[in-house]
Amino acid sequence: MDPTRLHGIFVPMVTPLTSDERVDVPSMRRLIDFLIEGSVHGIWVMGTTGEFAAFPEEERARAVEATVDHVAGRVPVIANVGDSSTGLALRHARHAAQAGVDALALTPPHYYPHSMDEMLTHFRALKQAQPDLPLLVYNIPQTVKVKMSVATTLQLATEGTVQGIKDSQNDLRWFRQLAMGARAAGLGSGFRLFLGTRALIDAGAIINAHGAIPATANVVPAACAEAWEAAVRGDFAQAARAQELVIDFEDLALIARGGSAEAAGYSSMKHTLREWGVIENASLTRPLREFSADEVTQLRARLADLPRGSERVAAPVPA
């Protein structure tokens, strides 16, 4: 696939679950339709928001296969194949390639604090095994312990091992350095730059990103798409209004009175989608803490004042 097809808003899709923590494929299909109706530009499956690290190999493969099947070419699909070793990542990559994904994303292996020379080995092995699929670095040091250096990322890009990056640090200085380095190396549009951000979608357009991968797009796909598209065409006032609506939905996670920040975010989105009838259950993989009954009641009250995410984007300019 031509990497330039990767642009705009890719949704790091939550994974709907059954009560026994298996992938709920019917709910996933409804969610995919909801997201595409919201004008997103692509789907990112089995990412952090999708709770990938909690699933056995066969469930990850089933989720990817179901996603590719139901998307049916309407938008590109990127599958994250990261795991705690190169060997495990290679297994996930093989499943994803067989399913027909458009591109792969790979984290540094989690648990061990790996070095950059080990990262060269890791990414090269994946590319050697799957040479025909674009490969993106998934840089998320807050969960995997390893922060990719700008120099190593550029080395992988210039040698043709990777064709893009999702950078989830919210470190705009690091990202700008990478963008400058990519431009100086003459990588052009063949190296795709994505911010893994919820609150800085419009800022990505200023620092030469090709798109953003915001978790909140699960519930406000239309506003995320509008924030990006407006910023690209230079209408930063409209982009800001769309971005503010995204933040309104992100703030629903603040209802939680316990658990991790990640669990609060995932639970708020899954309960929102359940309230709208998009998914059947709001379950998380254990031990992530789900919203309590009282918190769900508060969420329901807050949602009454917010638009359904696939139907309405930023408010119009006041007269």
Secondary structure, 3 states (H helix, E strand, C coil): CCHHHCCEEEEECCCCECCCCCECHHHHHHHHHHHHHCCCCEEEECCCCCCHHHCCHHHHHHHHHHHHHHHCCCCCEEEECCCCCHHHHHHHHHHHHHHCCCEEEECCCCCCCCCHHHHHHHHHHHHHHCCCCCEEEEECHHHHCCCCCHHHHHHHHHCCCCCEEEECCCCHHHHHHHHHHHHHCCCHHHCEEEECCCCCHHHHHHCCCCEECCHHHHCCHHHHHHHHHHHHCCCHHHHHHHHHHHHHHHHHHHHCCCCCHHHHHHHHHHHHHHHCCCCCCCCCCCCCCCCCHHHHHHHHHHHCCCCCCCCCCCCCCCC
